[in-house]
Amino acid sequence: MQANLKTAYLLTLAGYFGLFFLLLAWITWIRPPISIPRSVALIVIMGPLLLPLRGLLNGKTYTFSWAHFLALMYFTLGVGNAAEPATRILGIAEIIFSVMWFSGCVLYLRWQPRKHQE
């Protein structure tokens, strides 16, 4: 694997798993939801994160091509959380991890060798 491609792959995984564990800790321990059960919050917020896991770990180009759109959803969620004073720090961390995930996916796709069609 090329050095640039490996860097993009590691950036993607760092952002993905950083976001995964941040949200997991946030929902279960740091600031659990009051109005809904934790299990429902885990399914709604963490469920979409599980969809690209296998493809990201295996380096599937197709997964990288759609997973960066999912990162944008979590970026939007982070902006909303950063706007609220009580969750500002966690929202900023969510923004950072989602930008890492998004940037890593885009760079991975950019540096991935292309197969020529004839």
N, C-alpha and C positions, 0 to 999 in steps of 0.2 A: 504494500500500500504506500502511495506517495506521502511525503511529509505533510504537504498541504491538506491532502484528503484526510489523513489521520488526525490532524489538528482540528479540522471541521467536524469530524466524527466525534472526537472527544469533547469539543465545545457543545455539540448537540446533546450528548449524553449528560454532561455536567448540568446544563440548563434544564433538561428533562427531569433528571433525578433530584436536582435541587428544588425544583417546583413541586415534584411529587412529595418529597419528605416535608417541605414547608407546609403544604396544604394539609397533609396528614397530621402533622403536629398541631397546626392551627385549629383544625376541626375537633380533634380528640382531646387536646390538652391545653393549649395556650388560651384560646377563646372559643369554647364550644357554643354552638347555637342555642338560643333560649327558646325560640318559638317552635322549632321542629326537632324531632329526635336526631341524634348524632348519626345514626345509621342512614337515615334519609339524606342528610347533608353529605355524607361520605359517598353515597351512590350517585347523587346528582353532580357533585363537584369532582370527585375522583374517578368516576366511571369513564368519562371520555378520555382520561389520561391513560387508561389501560389499553385502549384500542390500538395505538401504534407501537406498543412496547416490543412485541416480537420482531416486527420489521425493523425497528430502530437498532435493536441489539444485533440483528443479522446483517445490517448494512444494506437493506433493500432500497433501491433507488425509488421505486414506486411509493414506498411508505414515506420517504423523506419528502417526496413531491406533494403529498397531501397533508402531512403532519404539521408543516409550518403554518397552515391555515388554522389548525387547532391551537397553536401557540398564540395566534392573534386573539383568540377568544379569551385566553387566560391573561393576556396583556390588557384587554379591555376590563376584565374583572379586577385586575391589579390597579388600574387607573381609578376605578370606582372606589376601591378600598383605600387607596392613597388619599383620596379627597376627604375622607372622614378622619377627623383628628384622632379618634380612639384606635384606629387600625392603620395609621399612616406608615409606620415602620414596616409592618408586614406587607402592606400594599406595595411599598417601594421594592422590597425584596422580591415580591411576586413579579413586578415589572422587570427587574434585572434578570431573573431566571427565565422569564418568557422571551426576553430579547436575546438572551444567550441561545436558547433553543431555536428560535426563529433564524437567527444569524447563522448558526451552525448548519441548519438544514439547507439554507440558501447557498452557503459556501460549499457544502458537500455536493450539492447538485451542480454547482458551477465548475468544480474541479474534477468531477467524475468523468472518466474517459467515455467518450461517446462511440457508439457502434455505428459505422457508416452503412447506410442503406443504398443499394444499387439496383 
